[in-house]
Amino acid sequence: MTEDTGFIIGICDDKQYIHSIIEEKLKIFARDSNMEFKYIHYFSAEELLLSEEKLDCLLLDIYVPEIGGIEAGKRLLKKKVPYKIIILSDKKEMFKECFKINTFRFVTKPIDDNELCEAIRDVYICRPGFKKEIVYKDRISYNISQMDIVFIMANKSSTIIYTASSEYRSEYTLIHWEEVLDKKIFFKCHRSYIINLGAVKKIENTYVVMSTNEKVIVSRRRKKEFISKYTGYIIKYAG
């Protein structure tokens, strides 16, 4: 069984049929790859730049109306958006310009199936915490994404895994979890706790409040490192 929040793809193109083509192609890819995609549609650069949606990646037409894809990409960089940008274009000679906005991949128009699916797959596996872990509840195994983990608490020789919606058990120790979890987003703040930096709601003097409202202790000797790690996470992934 799985617990997944889905993978959110933004599509910015002024032509409705391009949105439909992309969705249709990715619907087949998602089904065959056992993935779940959600879509946010933009039909102009202005609409895109005003959006506060949390995307995992953006498919951006290089000739999107008003200011164009390159200029839109530059403004997104200034906003420090954390998601990957995939450029859609029928002009390969323009690809050089796209490096100015840290383009992750290029997909040629007419939309090439292989290019599109490979680009989305590469973003999917590069996102922090994409790996899945097996945990247990009532003797039933669940396959959850690392990103869904809010924090992990030591419980003698085993551990308790907390997500936004449930609580699971694992026979693995906290030491094991520290080794396998994505170090870009997880931090061992205390000998008994590992937290997901993206799930931190508030920082107090000796503890943090998580998105589930539980309070997790931060040891004094780890407080300075925690603040540094958390600040770096916010800058890179939360914008």
C-alpha positions as CSV (number, residue, x, y, z in Angstrom):
1,M,0.0,0.0,0.0
2,T,1.2,3.5,-0.7
3,E,0.9,7.1,0.7
4,D,1.7,9.6,-2.0
5,T,1.0,13.3,-2.4
6,G,1.4,13.2,-6.2
7,F,3.8,15.0,-8.6
8,I,2.7,18.4,-9.7
9,I,3.5,19.5,-13.2
10,G,3.0,23.1,-14.4
11,I,2.3,23.6,-18.1
12,C,2.7,27.1,-19.6
13,D,1.7,27.4,-23.2
14,D,-0.9,29.7,-24.9
15,K,-2.3,26.8,-27.0
16,Q,-5.0,24.6,-25.3
17,Y,-4.2,21.7,-27.6
18,I,-0.6,21.6,-26.4
19,H,-1.9,21.2,-22.8
20,S,-4.2,18.4,-23.9
21,I,-1.4,16.6,-25.9
22,I,1.0,16.8,-22.9
23,E,-1.6,15.4,-20.5
24,E,-2.6,12.6,-22.8
25,K,1.0,11.5,-23.3
26,L,1.9,11.7,-19.6
27,K,-1.3,9.9,-18.6
28,I,0.0,6.8,-20.5
29,F,3.5,7.3,-19.0
30,A,2.2,7.7,-15.5
31,R,0.1,4.5,-15.8
32,D,3.0,2.5,-17.2
33,S,5.4,3.8,-14.5
34,N,3.0,3.6,-11.6
35,M,3.3,7.4,-11.0
36,E,0.6,10.0,-10.1
37,F,0.7,13.4,-11.8
38,K,-1.3,16.5,-11.1
39,Y,-1.4,19.5,-13.5
40,I,-1.5,23.2,-13.1
41,H,-2.3,25.1,-16.4
42,Y,-1.0,28.5,-17.4
43,F,-1.8,30.2,-20.7
44,S,0.5,33.3,-20.3
45,A,3.7,34.4,-18.6
46,E,1.8,36.8,-16.5
47,E,-0.5,34.1,-15.1
48,L,2.6,31.9,-14.4
49,L,4.5,34.6,-12.6
50,L,1.6,35.5,-10.4
51,S,1.1,31.9,-9.3
52,E,2.0,30.7,-5.9
53,E,1.4,27.0,-6.7
54,K,3.9,24.5,-5.3
55,L,5.2,22.7,-8.5
56,D,7.7,19.9,-8.9
57,C,8.5,20.9,-12.5
58,L,7.4,23.4,-15.1
59,L,6.9,22.8,-18.9
60,L,7.5,26.2,-20.3
61,D,6.9,27.2,-24.0
62,I,9.9,29.4,-25.2
63,Y,7.4,31.6,-27.0
64,V,4.8,32.0,-24.3
65,P,2.9,35.3,-24.8
66,E,3.7,38.6,-23.3
67,I,7.3,38.4,-22.3
68,G,8.5,35.1,-23.7
69,G,9.8,31.9,-22.0
70,I,13.4,33.1,-21.4
71,E,12.4,36.3,-19.7
72,A,9.8,34.5,-17.7
73,G,12.4,32.0,-16.7
74,K,14.8,34.8,-15.5
75,R,12.0,36.3,-13.4
76,L,11.3,32.8,-11.9
77,L,15.0,32.5,-11.0
78,K,14.8,35.8,-9.1
79,K,11.8,34.4,-7.2
80,K,14.0,31.4,-6.4
81,V,11.4,28.9,-7.4
82,P,12.6,25.4,-6.3
83,Y,11.2,23.5,-9.2
84,K,12.9,22.3,-12.5
85,I,12.2,24.1,-15.8
86,I,11.7,22.1,-18.9
87,I,11.7,24.2,-22.1
88,L,9.3,23.4,-25.0
89,S,10.5,24.7,-28.4
90,D,10.6,24.0,-32.1
91,K,13.8,26.1,-32.5
92,K,16.8,24.1,-31.4
93,E,19.0,27.1,-32.1
94,M,17.4,28.8,-29.1
95,F,18.5,26.1,-26.7
96,K,21.7,28.0,-26.0
97,E,19.7,30.9,-24.6
98,C,17.9,28.6,-22.3
99,F,21.0,27.9,-20.2
100,K,20.7,31.4,-18.8
101,I,17.7,30.2,-16.9
102,N,19.2,26.9,-15.7
103,T,16.9,24.9,-17.9
104,F,16.8,21.3,-16.7
105,R,15.8,19.7,-20.0
106,F,14.5,20.5,-23.5
107,V,11.5,19.0,-25.3
108,T,11.1,19.7,-29.0
109,K,7.9,20.6,-30.7
110,P,5.9,18.8,-32.0
111,I,6.0,17.2,-28.6
112,D,8.3,14.1,-28.8
113,D,7.0,11.3,-26.6
114,N,10.4,10.0,-25.5
115,E,11.9,13.4,-24.8
116,L,8.9,14.4,-22.7
117,C,8.7,11.2,-20.7
118,E,12.5,11.0,-20.1
119,A,12.5,14.7,-18.9
120,I,9.7,14.1,-16.5
121,R,11.2,10.9,-15.2
122,D,14.5,12.6,-14.6
123,V,12.9,15.4,-12.6
124,Y,10.9,12.9,-10.7
125,I,13.9,10.9,-9.5
126,C,15.9,14.1,-8.8
127,R,13.4,15.6,-6.4
128,P,14.4,15.5,-2.7
129,G,13.0,12.5,-0.8
130,F,11.6,10.7,-3.8
131,K,12.8,7.3,-2.6
132,K,10.2,5.0,-1.0
133,E,10.6,3.1,2.3
134,I,8.7,0.1,3.6
135,V,7.0,0.7,7.0
136,Y,4.3,-1.2,9.0
137,K,1.0,-0.5,10.7
138,D,-1.1,-3.2,12.3
139,R,1.2,-5.8,10.6
140,I,0.4,-4.4,7.2
141,S,3.3,-3.1,5.1
142,Y,3.1,0.4,3.5
143,N,5.4,1.8,0.8
144,I,5.8,5.6,1.6
145,S,7.9,8.3,0.0
146,Q,10.6,9.7,2.2
147,M,9.2,13.2,1.7
148,D,5.9,12.0,3.3
149,I,7.8,11.4,6.6
150,V,7.4,14.3,9.1
151,F,9.8,12.9,11.7
152,I,11.1,9.6,13.1
153,M,11.4,8.8,16.8
154,A,13.6,6.2,18.4
155,N,11.7,3.5,20.3
156,K,14.2,1.3,22.0
157,S,15.8,-0.8,19.2
158,S,13.1,0.1,16.7
159,T,11.5,3.4,15.5
160,I,8.2,5.1,15.0
161,I,7.6,6.9,11.7
162,Y,5.2,9.9,11.7
163,T,3.5,11.2,8.6
164,A,0.8,13.9,8.2
165,S,-1.9,11.3,8.2
166,S,-0.7,8.3,10.1
167,E,1.9,6.6,12.4
168,Y,4.0,3.6,11.4
169,R,6.5,1.2,12.9
170,S,9.9,0.0,11.7
171,E,12.3,-2.6,13.1
172,Y,15.1,-0.4,11.8
173,T,17.1,1.8,14.3
174,L,17.5,5.5,14.1
175,I,21.1,4.9,12.9
176,H,19.8,3.0,9.9
177,W,17.3,5.8,9.0
178,E,20.1,8.4,9.3
179,E,22.0,6.5,6.7
180,V,19.2,5.9,4.1
181,L,17.2,9.1,4.3
182,D,17.9,12.0,1.9
183,K,20.4,14.2,3.7
184,K,19.2,17.2,1.7
185,I,16.0,17.3,3.6
186,F,16.4,15.2,6.8
187,F,18.3,16.2,9.9
188,K,19.1,14.3,13.2
189,C,18.3,17.1,15.7
190,H,18.5,14.9,18.8
191,R,19.7,11.4,19.6
192,S,16.1,10.2,19.6
193,Y,14.7,12.2,16.6
194,I,15.2,12.8,12.8
195,I,13.1,15.5,11.3
196,N,12.0,16.5,7.8
197,L,13.2,20.1,7.4
198,G,10.3,20.7,5.0
199,A,7.8,19.8,7.7
200,V,9.1,22.3,10.3
201,K,6.4,24.7,11.2
202,K,8.0,26.8,13.9
203,I,11.4,27.0,15.7
204,E,11.3,27.5,19.5
205,N,14.2,27.7,21.9
206,T,14.7,24.0,22.6
207,Y,12.4,22.4,20.2
208,V,10.7,22.6,16.8
209,V,7.0,22.4,16.1
210,M,6.3,20.1,13.1
211,S,3.5,20.4,10.5
212,T,1.5,17.8,12.6
213,N,1.9,20.2,15.6
214,E,4.0,17.7,17.5
215,K,7.0,19.2,19.4
216,V,10.4,17.7,18.7
217,I,13.4,18.4,20.9
218,V,16.6,19.9,19.4
219,S,19.7,19.2,21.4
220,R,21.8,22.2,22.4
221,R,24.9,20.8,20.7
222,R,23.0,20.4,17.4
223,K,21.1,23.7,17.5
224,K,23.6,25.7,15.5
225,E,24.0,23.1,12.8
226,F,20.3,22.7,12.6
227,I,19.7,26.4,12.0
228,S,22.3,26.4,9.2
229,K,20.9,23.3,7.6
230,Y,17.3,24.5,7.9
231,T,18.2,27.9,6.4
232,G,19.9,26.2,3.5
233,Y,16.9,24.1,2.9
234,I,14.5,27.1,2.8
235,I,16.7,29.0,0.4
236,K,17.1,26.0,-2.0
237,Y,13.8,24.2,-1.9
238,A,11.2,26.4,-0.3
239,G,12.1,29.7,-2.0
